[in-house]
């Protein structure tokens, strides 16, 4: 897991974007992507599934569909009320 860093991920993403652009594969129609996955895995030394993830992300970016992750941040209703809080205070939160 030592090679699992942000810099390595950015390097793989740059290679994936380069391969997608050079391949001329259609971004709007279904295409055979296995040769791209294999080529990226060979060039970068990463695992086949890692190549698939980065190629898919590069294609989404090329289409302009980058979806932010749903992790983190505030969610309404999350968490537990404080033990020291009075019942009237807890009721006012609901």
Secondary structure, DSSP 8 states (H G I E B T S, - for coil): -TT-SHHHHHHHHHHHHHHHHHHT--SSS----HHHHHHHHHHH---HHHHHHHHHHHHHHHHT-------SS--TT-S---TTS-HHHHHHH-
